[in-house]
Amino acid sequence: MQENALSGNTALLENVACALVPASFVREWKLWILRPGHHPRPTGLDNSSYLCDHGLLALDLNSGDLDRSVCLVRLPDWDALEML
């Protein structure tokens, strides 16, 4: 996750199953990994705001504003985060 998230390196994510994660969570996670004694471990990951009432994606993925609010992470990374 760390090598792709928030780095703009989307070429590594082409043709790969991904999940959307709040960019704020990724920033907090990176801080915790780099200096766990100085930053609290993120306690929750909630991406339900990206879904409509019917469970469908409620985001325009072609919007340039998404770079600041969401990150794409590979599905194995999502699975690991989900288990934590």
SULFEN-V321121 format. One record per backbone hydrogen bond with DSSP energy under -1.0 kcal/mol. NH is the residue of the N-H (numbers start at 1). CO is the residue of the C=O. If there is no record, write none. Layout:
BEGIN
NH;CO + NH;CO
END
This chain:
BEGIN
4;1 + 5;1 + 7;4 + 10;8 + 13;10 + 14;11 + 16;13 + 19;73 + 21;71 + 23;69 + 26;22 + 27;23 + 28;24 + 29;25 + 30;26 + 31;27 + 32;28 + 33;29 + 34;30 + 35;31 + 38;35 + 39;35 + 50;47 + 51;48 + 52;56 + 55;52 + 58;50 + 63;60 + 66;63 + 68;65 + 70;66 + 71;21 + 73;19 + 75;17 + 78;74 + 79;75 + 80;76 + 81;77 + 82;78 + 83;79 + 84;80
END
